[in-house]
Amino acid sequence: MSPSHTIHYRDIDRYCDSLERVGNVNIILKANRINGYALWIENVGDIRKVVDDRGNQVWFRTVDQALEELINISYLSNQITVDKTNW
């Protein structure tokens, strides 16, 4: 799974609320035993790696932390995919 684009974490809410998306946006957490869970989003095959303001991958230490951060964003899917390929 490689991203088509990147998106800044601060822009997720705006992207999810825009006409650019179709349906709900899916959350993908790529698990890594050392770093935690990398945040990616997907909408109709458009996979976006979520980065911070410095262009670094956004990581969460736990799935709970990711849920707490993302809970109030509209149009995110209720289902989360955890990719354990690199666990």
C-alpha positions as CSV (number, residue, x, y, z in Angstrom):
1,M,0.0,0.0,0.0
2,S,1.7,3.2,-1.1
3,P,0.2,6.6,-0.9
4,S,-1.0,8.5,-4.0
5,H,-0.5,11.8,-2.1
6,T,0.3,13.2,1.3
7,I,-2.0,15.3,3.4
8,H,-1.2,17.4,6.4
9,Y,-2.8,16.4,9.7
10,R,-4.2,19.9,10.1
11,D,-6.0,19.5,6.7
12,I,-7.9,16.2,7.4
13,D,-11.0,17.9,8.7
14,R,-11.2,20.2,5.7
15,Y,-10.6,17.3,3.3
16,C,-13.3,15.2,4.9
17,D,-15.8,18.0,4.7
18,S,-15.0,18.9,1.1
19,L,-16.6,17.9,-2.2
20,E,-13.2,16.3,-3.1
21,R,-14.2,13.1,-1.3
22,V,-16.8,10.5,-2.2
23,G,-18.6,8.9,0.8
24,N,-16.8,8.4,4.1
25,V,-13.0,8.6,4.4
26,N,-11.4,5.4,5.7
27,I,-8.7,5.4,8.4
28,I,-5.7,3.2,8.0
29,L,-3.3,2.6,10.9
30,K,-0.1,0.9,9.8
31,A,1.2,-0.9,12.8
32,N,5.0,-0.8,13.6
33,R,6.3,-2.5,16.7
34,I,8.8,0.3,17.3
35,N,7.0,3.5,16.2
36,G,3.4,2.7,16.9
37,Y,0.6,3.3,14.4
38,A,1.2,5.5,11.2
39,L,-1.9,7.4,10.1
40,W,-3.1,7.1,6.5
41,I,-6.5,7.9,5.0
42,E,-8.2,6.5,1.9
43,N,-11.2,7.6,-0.1
44,V,-12.2,5.6,-3.2
45,G,-8.7,4.3,-3.9
46,D,-7.0,7.7,-3.2
47,I,-4.6,6.7,-0.4
48,R,-3.0,9.6,1.5
49,K,-0.1,9.4,3.9
50,V,-0.8,11.8,6.8
51,V,2.1,14.1,7.7
52,D,2.8,16.8,10.2
53,D,3.8,20.4,9.4
54,R,7.5,19.3,8.8
55,G,6.5,16.6,6.4
56,N,7.1,13.7,8.8
57,Q,4.7,10.8,9.1
58,V,2.1,11.2,11.8
59,W,2.3,8.4,14.4
60,F,0.2,7.4,17.4
61,R,1.5,5.3,20.2
62,T,-1.8,3.4,20.6
63,V,-5.0,2.8,18.7
64,D,-6.8,4.4,21.6
65,Q,-4.7,7.6,21.1
66,A,-5.7,7.6,17.4
67,L,-9.4,7.2,18.2
68,E,-9.3,10.1,20.7
69,E,-7.6,12.4,18.2
70,L,-9.9,11.5,15.2
71,I,-13.3,11.0,17.0
72,N,-14.7,14.5,16.2
73,I,-13.8,14.6,12.5
74,S,-16.9,14.4,10.3
75,Y,-17.2,11.9,7.4
76,L,-14.6,9.5,8.7
77,S,-15.7,5.9,8.4
78,N,-16.7,4.2,11.6
79,Q,-14.4,1.3,10.7
80,I,-10.7,1.5,11.1
81,T,-8.2,-0.8,9.2
82,V,-5.1,-1.8,11.1
83,D,-2.4,-3.0,8.7
84,K,-0.1,-5.3,10.7
85,T,2.3,-6.1,7.8
86,N,5.2,-4.4,9.6
87,W,4.4,-5.5,13.1
